[in-house]
Amino acid sequence: MPGTSSKSSRYPLTGRERERDFAVAGRAEDEPRATKKAKLDRQAVLLLAVNALFTCGNALSATFVNIYIWKIKHDYALLGWFAVVHQLSMSLTFWLAGKWVKEGNKMNTLRGGVIAAAAFYGLVLAFGTRAADAVPVLGLVQGVSSGLFWLSFNVVYFEITGPGNRDRFNGWAGLLGSLSGMLAPWLSGLLISSSGGNAGYRLIFGISLAIFVAGAALTFGLRKREPSGRYDWRIGLGELLRKGNPWRAITGAMVAQGLREGIFGFVIALLVYTSTGSEMKLGSFSLYTSAAAFLSFWIAGRLLKPGRRFWGMLTGAVMMTLFIVPLLWGTGYSELLIFGLGTAIFVPLFSIPSVSVVFDQIGGNEADVKRREERVILRELALNAGRFAGALTFIVCVSVSANPALIRVLLLVFGSSPLLAWALLRKRLRRAANAESKAES
């Protein structure tokens, strides 16, 4: 999913003006700055709709793909390898597709990601009970889908939003994502439980396939955006060696954020299923936690301004860590539900500033505006580096011992990484707060 500059007194440009200015000049001053939040234009709303369908299709089935594979072969490490292959192929896709996005048609890349997602669920249906033996292929296709979609989505998102409406867009994206995460897994759990056997799994995978086809069709409503220069295959990695470069801290923060996501992305759902043995319980877990996140994103998206990001992100990081503590006493359904609800309430305070500060930085100077595709790729590669490290550490540990106590310790250690992410971004967050204070005075 996803997925940063100070304000001035100028109001944001409209989506049409942003498209024109980026295409013609790509100047740093084309990144609009505002003291008031601007409304989202039609292109931003359409992009949100495409994102919502992509999120909904995955919310309906992605969690249950892992459970489907687990039921075929009870192997923690296998699911870890599924995550690793997905992360590696997604990273490679980001890097290779960067040239297509920068020098070609971004919309074709976005469309290709949605089509690849449909192909993924088509393959799951085709493999059936042999899916556990096809983990490398499935992970590869899913990674290509994620890479194509999120690369193009993030670049287009940057071009049609500015500091004046970026938090609003992020809030709506989180809101719609939470709504999908609330209803889709619950519906999946209901269908699987009522159908019996593997019929329910085949049904939800088929529905996801249809949703992605609809999402691909919707992308034709997005305007083609002009190419923006030549692609730099080095994506700015060499610049990270220079002391004082702002992307050093940002890249480190994204790696830290990815450490948690690499394990929590699949382990929590698996723990819920293994503790209850019920797809319906897993669906209900997603319903409760996503309902909490739905309300939290709705509130945070309206209240979080650049001046509040510093304390908002710190509060989110601290509370996300504290709510792991109940899991140290056990991973029963009650403990997992406490963790899930607490995390859902506070994760928007962490994630909205985390995303906004990166994209405001991209728009903060002429060089980053011109290399926005490379900056988005650098961000995603850093996230995936953290996810890879987290998932690989999990594989090594469970290969040595599948002791539940070891898994709980891993959750606490890697789950506290948002604190490191905040620490690395705190200066930029503080600078944004000071800039807003000066602009309003």
Number of C-alpha atoms within 10 A of each C-alpha: 14 15 21 22 25 24 25 18 12 13 17 23 20 17 17 13 13 21 20 15 16 22 16 12 14 23 18 17 15 23 26 23 24 20 20 17 18 20 16 18 13 12 18 19 15 16 20 21 17 25 23 22 23 27 23 25 29 25 24 26 26 20 20 25 19 20 22 19 22 18 12 14 15 12 15 16 18 19 24 25 19 23 26 25 22 26 28 21 21 28 26 15 20 28 24 15 21 26 19 17 27 24 16 18 16 26 21 19 23 25 25 20 28 31 21 23 29 29 19 24 28 17 17 23 18 12 14 16 16 13 20 24 14 16 20 19 17 22 22 22 24 26 28 26 27 27 31 31 29 25 31 29 26 20 21 22 21 24 23 24 29 31 31 24 21 27 26 25 25 26 25 21 25 26 25 22 24 29 22 26 26 26 20 23 29 24 17 27 25 18 18 23 18 12 13 10 10 13 13 18 24 18 17 24 26 18 17 25 25 16 22 27 21 17 22 24 14 16 19 12 13 15 12 13 18 17 17 20 14 11 16 14 12 11 18 16 14 8 14 16 11 10 9 10 11 15 22 16 19 24 24 20 25 29 28 28 29 30 26 25 22 28 27 19 15 19 20 18 20 21 17 24 21 17 16 14 12 15 22 21 19 28 27 21 23 28 22 19 22 25 22 21 29 25 18 21 29 20 15 26 24 13 16 20 26 28 18 17 25 24 18 23 29 20 17 24 27 17 21 26 21 16 20 23 17 17 21 16 10 14 21 15 18 14 18 22 20 17 22 22 19 20 22 24 22 24 21 29 29 27 22 27 29 24 18 25 23 23 29 24 20 26 29 23 17 17 13 19 27 21 21 24 29 28 23 25 26 23 24 26 23 22 26 25 22 26 28 27 19 26 30 18 18 25 21 12 16 17 12 9 12 15 10 14 15 14 19 18 15 19 23 18 13 22 26 22 24 30 22 17 25 28 16 19 23 18 14 22 28 16 16 24 21 15 17 20 14 11 15 11 5
